[in-house]
């Protein structure tokens, strides 16, 4: 359904046009917010994996140092 059809379905006129355009804006913002949230979650997953690898490297280094004493 296109925007013109939605406006006609609501009843036409300026109020219907405003409602339809605001609904379209909300939909676009909602999609954008979801995309940004998905990207943030992906960055957090990558960061967590990097932290785990760093911790493992430190643990291996500590284990090697304890063996030298």
C-alpha positions as CSV (number, residue, x, y, z in Angstrom):
1,X,0.0,0.0,0.0
2,X,1.4,3.4,-0.9
3,X,1.3,6.6,1.2
4,X,-1.5,8.1,-0.9
5,X,-3.7,5.0,-0.4
6,X,-3.0,5.1,3.3
7,X,-4.0,8.8,3.5
8,X,-7.2,8.0,1.6
9,X,-7.9,5.1,3.9
10,X,-7.5,7.2,7.0
11,X,-10.0,9.7,5.7
12,X,-8.0,12.1,3.6
13,X,-7.1,15.7,4.3
14,X,-4.3,17.3,6.2
15,X,-4.7,15.4,9.4
16,X,-4.6,12.1,7.6
17,X,-1.5,13.2,5.7
18,X,0.3,14.3,8.9
19,X,-0.6,10.9,10.6
20,X,0.6,8.9,7.6
21,X,3.9,10.9,7.3
22,X,4.5,10.6,11.0
23,X,3.9,6.9,10.9
24,X,6.3,6.6,8.1
25,X,8.9,8.6,10.0
26,X,8.5,6.4,13.1
27,X,8.9,3.3,11.0
28,X,12.1,4.5,9.5
29,X,13.5,5.6,12.9
30,X,12.5,2.2,14.3
31,X,14.3,0.3,11.6
32,X,17.4,2.6,12.0
33,X,17.4,2.0,15.8
34,X,17.2,-1.7,15.3
35,X,20.2,-1.6,12.9
36,X,22.2,0.5,15.3
37,X,21.4,-1.8,18.2
38,X,22.4,-4.9,16.1
39,X,25.7,-3.2,15.2
40,X,26.3,-2.3,18.9
41,X,25.7,-5.9,20.0
42,X,28.1,-7.1,17.3
43,X,30.8,-4.7,18.5
44,X,30.3,-5.9,22.1
45,X,30.6,-9.5,21.0
46,X,33.9,-8.7,19.2
47,X,35.1,-6.8,22.2
48,X,34.3,-9.6,24.5
49,X,36.1,-12.1,22.3
50,X,39.2,-9.8,22.3
51,X,39.1,-9.5,26.1
52,X,38.9,-13.3,26.5
53,X,41.9,-13.7,24.2
54,X,43.8,-11.1,26.2
55,X,43.0,-12.8,29.4
56,X,44.1,-16.1,28.0
57,X,47.4,-14.6,26.8
58,X,48.0,-13.1,30.3
59,X,47.3,-16.4,31.9
60,X,49.7,-18.2,29.6
61,X,52.4,-15.6,30.3
62,X,51.8,-15.9,34.1
63,X,52.0,-19.7,33.9
64,X,55.3,-19.5,32.0
65,X,56.7,-17.0,34.5
66,X,55.7,-19.2,37.5
67,X,57.6,-22.1,35.8
68,X,60.8,-20.0,35.6
69,X,60.9,-19.3,39.3
